[in-house]
Amino acid sequence: MTKNNLGGGIVGCALALAAFVSSIQAQNGIEPRYERYNADRKSIEVDGNLDDWAGVNFIEPLFEASDGREGGKGNSTIGETTYSTFAEFAGGTWSGPDDHKTSIAVAWDQEGLYLGIVVTDDEHEHAAGNAWNGDGVQMGLTNPERDTVTHLYNYAIKAGYESGKVYKGGDAGAIADKEKGPGNYTVAMVRN
């Protein structure tokens, strides 16, 4: 099993994790208990090492696999809605938490907003070479009404990333210290 840690800093963005939803069904496909998330105030070093995240609340949100092209696995039903840990799509399969699991946390300080992601995956697959197609992280920011995605960011580890380099601005990317085995990856975005 490979455990990849993705951690990063986001400066100057209002992360749309804190929203008020009055219905039991999530408006954006995320399970209702995570519609509102209170980020911890903590200074984070953007270095791929999550030791300084100690004490920050990591969550494992489930989502609604609802577009008809995917089958949800690791399901939990809340009300009439089924939320999933993993969506099987285009040949991708899930055999349990050792195959794939994701935890996220958000922290902030005067310098910025930080997103920490821990991904457990038994096999890294990114043959397609597109950040949205394969093993990667997709982050969307919405307008206050939560009905329009205003910013969409895709991050993926693929061949060619330079170890120790933080990609910024339009070249937002990742640090890949190892191709296989446990690795630490950092994603950093800065406002231009």
Secondary structure as the mmCIF struct_conf table of DSSP 4:
data_model
#
loop_
_struct_conf.conf_type_id
_struct_conf.id
_struct_conf.beg_label_comp_id
_struct_conf.beg_label_asym_id
_struct_conf.beg_label_seq_id
_struct_conf.end_label_comp_id
_struct_conf.end_label_asym_id
_struct_conf.end_label_seq_id
STRN STRN1 THR A 2 ILE A 10
BEND BEND1 GLY A 12 GLY A 12
TURN_TY1_P TURN_TY1_P1 ALA A 16 LEU A 17
BEND BEND2 SER A 23 GLN A 25
BEND BEND3 GLN A 27 GLY A 29
STRN STRN2 ILE A 30 ILE A 30
HELX_RH_3T_P HELX_RH_3T_P1 PRO A 32 TYR A 34
BEND BEND4 GLU A 35 ARG A 36
STRN STRN3 ASP A 40 ARG A 41
BEND BEND5 ASP A 47 GLY A 48
HELX_RH_3T_P HELX_RH_3T_P2 LEU A 50 TRP A 53
TURN_TY1_P TURN_TY1_P2 ALA A 54 GLY A 55
BEND BEND6 VAL A 56 VAL A 56
STRN STRN4 ILE A 59 ILE A 59
STRN STRN5 PHE A 63 PHE A 63
BEND BEND7 ASP A 67 ARG A 69
STRN STRN6 GLY A 71 LYS A 73
BEND BEND8 GLY A 74 GLY A 74
STRN STRN7 SER A 76 ILE A 78
TURN_TY1_P TURN_TY1_P3 GLY A 79 GLU A 80
STRN STRN8 THR A 81 TYR A 83
STRN STRN9 SER A 84 SER A 84
BEND BEND9 THR A 85 THR A 85
STRN STRN10 PHE A 86 GLU A 88
TURN_TY1_P TURN_TY1_P4 ALA A 90 GLY A 91
BEND BEND10 GLY A 96 GLY A 96
TURN_TY1_P TURN_TY1_P5 PRO A 97 ASP A 99
STRN STRN11 HIS A 100 ASP A 109
TURN_TY1_P TURN_TY1_P6 GLN A 110 GLU A 111
STRN STRN12 GLY A 112 ASP A 121
BEND BEND11 ASP A 122 GLU A 123
TURN_TY1_P TURN_TY1_P7 ALA A 127 ALA A 128
STRN STRN13 ASN A 130 ASN A 130
TURN_TY1_P TURN_TY1_P8 ALA A 131 TRP A 132
STRN STRN14 ASN A 133 ASN A 133
BEND BEND12 GLY A 134 ASP A 135
STRN STRN15 GLY A 136 THR A 142
TURN_TY1_P TURN_TY1_P9 PRO A 144 GLU A 145
BEND BEND13 ARG A 146 THR A 148
STRN STRN16 VAL A 149 ALA A 156
TURN_TY1_P TURN_TY1_P10 ALA A 159 GLY A 160
HELX_LH_PP_P HELX_LH_PP_P1 TYR A 161 GLU A 162
TURN_TY1_P TURN_TY1_P11 SER A 163 GLY A 164
HELX_LH_PP_P HELX_LH_PP_P2 LYS A 165 TYR A 167
HELX_RH_3T_P HELX_RH_3T_P3 GLY A 169 ASP A 171
BEND BEND14 ASP A 177 ASP A 177
BEND BEND15 GLU A 179 PRO A 182
STRN STRN17 GLY A 183 MET A 189
#
